[in-house]
Amino acid sequence: MPRLPLVSSTVGRARAAFNRLNEDVRLQVVIVVAVAALALGPGAVQQAVIACKQRKMDHKLAALQRSHEQLLHEHAQLLSNPTYVEGLMRSTFKVAKRDEFVVTIDPSDLNDR
C-alpha cells in the first residue's frame, strides 16, 4: 500500500527525532506511544490525516469565499457605477475621450527619479 506524502514525511521526521533521544527516554517514548495506540485505536493516524486534510480544505474554502466576495463587489460596481467602468476602461484599454491623448508611463521610469 503506498504511503500518503503527509504520513511518510511525518514518520521520517518522527524517526529522526526519535534517534536523537537517549536510551532511557526512547523507552519512555515507546511506552507512551504504545499506550496511546491502544487507547486511541488503529484509526487514530487515519483520523489525524483526515483532520489535517479538513483544515487544508477549510483554508482553501475561506480563500475562495473571500475571492467570491471580491468578485461580487466588482460585478456590482460594473453594473451600477459608470465612473468605475470608465476608469477601468481608461486604465485597462488606454481609452481616451475626444481631444484627449493617452500617455503611458513605464513604472520603472518613475523609480529612477
Buried (B, 14 or more C-beta within 10 A) or exposed (E): EEEBEEBEEBEEEEEEEEEEEEEEEEEEBEEEEEEEEEEEEEEEBEEBBEEBEEEEEEEEEEEEEEEEEEEEEEEEBEEEEEEBEEEBEBEEEEEEEEEEEEEEEEEEEEEEE
